[in-house]
Amino acid sequence: MKLYSEDSSPFSAPVRAAVYAKALDVEIEPPPGGLLSAEFHAINAVGTIPCLILEDGTPLPESAAIMEYLEDKFPTPSLRPEGAEARARGRLLQRIGELHIMTPLVELARRADPAAPDPDPGVWLTRLVRGLSSLQTYVGEEPFALGAQLTLADCELAPALFMLRKTAAAYGKAALLSAYPPVARYLAGSSRHPAIRRVLEEMAPTWELRDGA
Ligand SMILES: N[C@@H](CCC(=O)N[C@@H](CS)C(=O)NCC(=O)O)C(=O)O
């Protein structure tokens, strides 16, 4: 299998974290011809990364769909918790990470471009603050979102929270993460997992970030 991805891509990072945690034999390459190229769009009509190319050549875009597929196809080691309630909580935290933290951060990063500043980023800042506020009610003292084991929720949340410092700083809110101590503690703990650490190290040059910076 092949995964089209870029180190800079926030939505690709959770999939790579899952691939690394499961030690899967997946070739990871940038999209052929570039992300916006006709060549890549001929392969993946959705046009986004990440995109997994299955063994039969079928393209599978959308990070959440890819991660669910990898869990179904390669169930060991599992990145899903046991039990319906824990799984529901895990999916919820993945959704909070994707829709209420990662998506606002990507939109805010785009709108912070000095060449095309957005005069009213308020809707995305509000969504981000709600995402962080809700997340802090779910994470506890344990290193991972659902306890002692890494799950898909961590693959989603840790890269998003890692991006937070840079993007928040562009809006004069460099200390935003420290306003949510449980979330800051969670990021520090989950980042110690080798698969998460590897992805954060891949993201760091693009997002000009280092752990603890
Ligand atoms: N919901 C998608 C979002 C993917 C996405 O927007 N990826 C960005 C790169 S991080 C992209 O491909 N942008 C190019 C485009 O939107 O044309 C997912 O989770 O995979």
Ligand as a Chemical Component Dictionary entry (heavy atoms), coordinates in Angstrom:
data_LIG
# 
_chem_comp.id                   LIG 
_chem_comp.type                 NON-POLYMER 
_chem_comp.pdbx_formal_charge   0 
_chem_comp.three_letter_code    LIG 
# 
loop_
_chem_comp_atom.comp_id 
_chem_comp_atom.atom_id 
_chem_comp_atom.alt_atom_id 
_chem_comp_atom.type_symbol 
_chem_comp_atom.charge 
_chem_comp_atom.model_Cartn_x 
_chem_comp_atom.model_Cartn_y 
_chem_comp_atom.model_Cartn_z 
_chem_comp_atom.pdbx_ordinal 
LIG N1  N1  N 0 -11.142 16.060 5.615  1  
LIG C1  C1  C 0 -9.893  15.797 4.933  2  
LIG C2  C2  C 0 -9.089  17.084 4.824  3  
LIG C3  C3  C 0 -7.822  16.857 4.001  4  
LIG C4  C4  C 0 -7.175  18.170 3.588  5  
LIG O1  O1  O 0 -7.824  19.248 3.507  6  
LIG N2  N2  N 0 -5.887  18.084 3.307  7  
LIG C5  C5  C 0 -5.175  19.238 2.801  8  
LIG C6  C6  C 0 -3.704  19.130 3.139  9  
LIG S1  S1  S 0 -3.473  19.131 4.904  10 
LIG C7  C7  C 0 -5.309  19.263 1.300  11 
LIG O2  O2  O 0 -5.196  18.237 0.677  12 
LIG N3  N3  N 0 -5.549  20.451 0.737  13 
LIG C8  C8  C 0 -5.630  20.601 -0.689 14 
LIG C9  C9  C 0 -6.989  20.969 -1.165 15 
LIG O3  O3  O 0 -7.904  21.154 -0.332 16 
LIG O4  O4  O 0 -7.132  21.112 -2.379 17 
LIG C10 C10 C 0 -9.133  14.688 5.664  18 
LIG O5  O5  O 0 -9.328  14.565 6.887  19 
LIG O6  O6  O 0 -8.382  13.937 5.029  20 
# 
loop_
_chem_comp_bond.comp_id 
_chem_comp_bond.atom_id_1 
_chem_comp_bond.atom_id_2 
_chem_comp_bond.value_order 
_chem_comp_bond.pdbx_ordinal 
LIG N1  C1  SING 1  
LIG C1  C2  SING 2  
LIG C1  C10 SING 3  
LIG C2  C3  SING 4  
LIG C3  C4  SING 5  
LIG C4  O1  DOUB 6  
LIG C4  N2  SING 7  
LIG N2  C5  SING 8  
LIG C5  C6  SING 9  
LIG C5  C7  SING 10 
LIG C6  S1  SING 11 
LIG C7  O2  DOUB 12 
LIG C7  N3  SING 13 
LIG N3  C8  SING 14 
LIG C8  C9  SING 15 
LIG C9  O3  DOUB 16 
LIG C9  O4  SING 17 
LIG C10 O5  DOUB 18 
LIG C10 O6  SING 19 
# 
